[in-house]
Amino acid sequence: MKKLLIAGTMALALAGCSEYSRSDRAVGGGLLGAGTGALVGGLATHSAGGAVVGGVLGGAAGAIIGAETTPHACRARGRDGRLYAVQCP
């Protein structure tokens, strides 16, 4: 049980380091949140219903958090070699 919680925490921490687009981060966050929520809900209630509710709530929360934590400091390199700010995808 302890190992599973540690692995889940590490996965969530690493997911926050991704620099993909907003929609990619929403999907990744939703998947991680749904898996974690289902696991916690199932363990807390010892029922499939608890796992389903935890998965739905975790997935929604993960998608929102993933989308909202997208970095907004996108940079591109021009032909002259200098970096400049661009709109993030």
Backbone torsions as a table, in degrees:
resi	resn	phi	psi	omega
1	MET	NA	-45.4	-179.3
2	LYS	-63.3	-41.7	-179.9
3	LYS	-63.3	-37.6	-180.0
4	LEU	-66.1	-42.7	178.0
5	LEU	-65.3	-39.0	178.1
6	ILE	-65.5	-43.4	179.2
7	ALA	-63.8	-40.5	178.0
8	GLY	-64.6	-41.4	178.4
9	THR	-63.8	-42.2	178.7
10	MET	-65.2	-39.8	179.2
11	ALA	-63.4	-42.6	178.4
12	LEU	-66.0	-38.7	178.9
13	ALA	-65.1	-42.0	179.2
14	LEU	-70.1	-31.5	179.0
15	ALA	-65.2	-29.3	178.7
16	GLY	-71.0	-12.6	-179.0
17	CYS	-89.4	-4.5	-176.4
18	SER	-69.5	143.5	178.8
19	GLU	-115.8	33.9	178.3
20	TYR	-80.1	179.3	-178.8
21	SER	-67.8	169.2	-178.1
22	ARG	-58.5	-43.3	-178.6
23	SER	-69.9	-36.8	176.6
24	ASP	-62.5	-41.9	-179.6
25	ARG	-69.4	-33.9	177.6
26	ALA	-65.5	-42.4	179.3
27	VAL	-66.1	-46.8	179.0
28	GLY	-61.9	-43.7	178.7
29	GLY	-65.0	-38.0	178.2
30	GLY	-64.3	-42.2	179.3
31	LEU	-65.5	-45.8	178.6
32	LEU	-64.5	-42.4	179.9
33	GLY	-65.1	-40.6	179.9
34	ALA	-65.3	-43.5	178.9
35	GLY	-63.8	-46.0	-179.7
36	THR	-66.3	-43.5	179.7
37	GLY	-62.8	-40.4	178.4
38	ALA	-65.2	-40.8	179.5
39	LEU	-64.3	-49.1	-178.5
40	VAL	-66.4	-43.4	179.6
41	GLY	-62.6	-40.9	178.6
42	GLY	-66.7	-41.6	179.6
43	LEU	-70.0	-34.6	-177.3
44	ALA	-73.9	-37.4	-175.5
45	THR	-104.3	-12.7	-177.2
46	HIS	57.2	36.2	178.7
47	SER	-145.2	158.3	177.6
48	ALA	-68.7	-33.3	178.1
49	GLY	-61.0	-41.3	177.7
50	GLY	-65.1	-37.0	177.8
51	ALA	-66.8	-40.0	179.3
52	VAL	-65.4	-47.8	179.6
53	VAL	-62.7	-44.3	177.7
54	GLY	-61.8	-39.3	178.2
55	GLY	-65.2	-42.7	179.6
56	VAL	-65.7	-48.6	-179.4
57	LEU	-66.3	-41.6	178.8
58	GLY	-65.8	-38.8	178.3
59	GLY	-64.6	-43.4	178.8
60	ALA	-65.0	-45.7	179.8
61	ALA	-64.5	-42.1	179.7
62	GLY	-63.7	-39.4	178.8
63	ALA	-65.5	-43.1	179.7
64	ILE	-65.4	-47.0	-178.9
65	ILE	-65.1	-41.6	178.8
66	GLY	-61.0	-43.0	-179.5
67	ALA	-69.2	-40.4	-175.5
68	GLU	-77.6	-15.5	179.8
69	THR	-99.8	15.7	177.3
70	THR	-65.5	130.0	178.2
71	PRO	-62.6	139.8	-179.5
72	HIS	-110.2	18.1	-178.0
73	ALA	-111.4	64.6	-179.2
74	CYS	-82.2	139.6	-178.4
75	ARG	-128.3	151.0	174.4
76	ALA	-135.4	157.0	-179.7
77	ARG	-105.6	126.4	179.3
78	GLY	-78.7	176.1	-179.6
79	ARG	-63.7	-26.9	179.1
80	ASP	-83.0	-1.9	177.1
81	GLY	94.2	-7.3	-179.4
82	ARG	-84.1	148.9	176.9
83	LEU	-86.3	143.7	174.7
84	TYR	-144.3	157.5	-177.6
85	ALA	-79.0	138.9	176.0
86	VAL	-131.3	165.0	177.2
87	GLN	-71.5	131.9	-179.2
88	CYS	-71.0	145.3	-179.7
89	PRO	-70.4	NA	NA
